[in-house]
Amino acid sequence: MAIPERLLGLRGFIFDMDGTLTDSMPFHIRAWQQVLERRGISEGKEYFLAHGGVPSFVMGGKLRERFGLTESAEALAREKTENYRRLIPGIRAFPWVVPFLTEARERGIRLAVGTGTLRENARDVLRAAGISGFFDTVVTSADVTRYKPEPDTFLLCAERLGLRPSECAVFEDSPPGFEAAKRGG
C-alpha cells in the first residue's frame, strides 16, 4: 500500500495501535469477555468496539456500572490485563503496515503510536507484531490524564515528534479515536 498523495506533504503520522496497526482488537475483546464470562455475563463484540481506545481501568468502570459488578474498576482491569497478556504472542501487524511504515521512513516522515493501552502491553504488542523499531515515540495511557475522545494522546505524540498537530495525520479505527483526532486538529 503506497502512501496516498494527499498525505505526502505531512511531516508526521500518528497511529492508534489496536485495530489500526495490529489485529489486537479481537484479543482485547476476548480478554474482556473472559472477565465477564467468569461472572456469568455475556457481551458481544459491538459494545467493546464502540469503546475502542478507552483505557482498561476506565472500561472496567463502565462494565462495573453496566452490569452492577462489585469489584473495583481497577480489579476488573487487572484481570482483563492478565487475560490479554496471555494472548499477546498471537498478535500480528496488518499486511499493509510494514510496507507503509517503510515508505514513510524512506520519505523522512516521523512516526508515533498513540494508544490507550498500558505501556508494557504496547511495548510487547509492537514487538510481537514486528514493528517496534519504526516509531520515534509511543504515547500510552500512562502518559496522559485525559483519554480518547479527548485529544491529549495525539497532541502529545505531535509534541514528542517536534511537530505541530496540523503537520500530522492520525490513523484510527474507533469512534473515540476519530473524535480525538478531530478535536486535536
C-alpha positions, 0 to 999 in steps of 0.5 A: 500500500503506497502512501496516498498523495494527499498525505505526502506533504505531512511531516508526521503520522500518528497511529492508534495501535489496536485495530489500526496497526495490529489485529489486537482488537479481537484479543482485547475483546476476548480478554474482556469477555473472559472477565465477564464470562467468569461472572456469568455475563455475556457481551458481544463484540459491538459494545467493546468496539464502540469503546475502542481506545478507552483505557482498561481501568476506565472500561472496567468502570463502565462494565462495573456500572453496566452490569452492577459488578462489585469489584473495583474498576481497577480489579476488573482491569487487572484481570482483563490485563492478565487475560490479554497478556496471555494472548499477546504472542498471537498478535500480528501487524496488518499486511499493509503496515510494514510496507507503509511504515517503510515508505514513510521512513524512506520519505523522512516522515516521523512516526508515533503510536498513540494508544490507550493501552498500558505501556508494557502491553504496547511495548510487547504488542509492537514487538510481537507484531514486528514493528517496534523499531519504526516509531520515534515515540509511543504515547500510552495511557500512562502518559496522559490524564485525559483519554480518547475522545479527548485529544491529549494522546495525539497532541502529545505524540505531535509534541514528542515528534517536534511537530505541530498537530496540523503537520500530522495525520492520525490513523484510527479505527474507533469512534473515540479515536476519530473524535480525538483526532478531530478535536486535536486538529 
